[in-house]
């Protein structure tokens, strides 16, 4: 029985050898066929081919030789405050030179009259005012010991503008051409009625700009006042200009 068992196993083994050989040959053939097929160009959709050996396209960024898009130069504007830019470099330079040459007296009266120092040009006028500033009021007086309003205006007009005018405020008013308050210029006279209708013109001063005028007041002597002050607004009559 043992001999018969071994004989049966041997026959079975030898019968399987050809089958394995065929399977191996079949596998080899299939691998060879697949290798051959892999070398052909596969076609997917109507003549669209994928060639593995084709060079990369110029815009293929996976390639080491890809062409990158050119960088755009961006210009950033420099913003400068308009207030720091001179409208005219020549005039700006001239203005700076003028300011450097302005005296302390000009700056003083620019502050007192609340205007730009460029408008305080008549230095002779302001030197005269400064020399009389604070002089006490004296009716009929004409010196620095005491002076009244009309004497002060006649002295100023004579020394600064070389104009001779009458002595009293009423006579000065009558000798002038009338000027509206909004049209006053430096050197014009300003007239007031401080004593009621029956007395007419009773006070006078000299206009120096920006609604300010210099005069000899009964309360404080020679001083600078503003036409917009309530007291003078209520008593203002007219401006006057000498020919």
Secondary structure, 3 states (H helix, E strand, C coil): CHHHHHHHHHHHHHHHHHHHHHHHHHHHHHHHHHHHHHCCCCEEECCEECCCCCCCCCCCCCCCCCCCCCCCCCCCCCCCCHHHCCCCHHHHHHHHHHHHHCCHHHHHHHHHCCCCHHHCCCHHHHHHHHHHCCCCECCCCEECCEECHHHHHHHHHHHHHCCCCCCCHHHHHHCCEEECHHHCCCCCEEEECCCCHHHCCCEEEEEEECCEEEEEECCCEEEEEECCCHHHHHHEEEEEECC
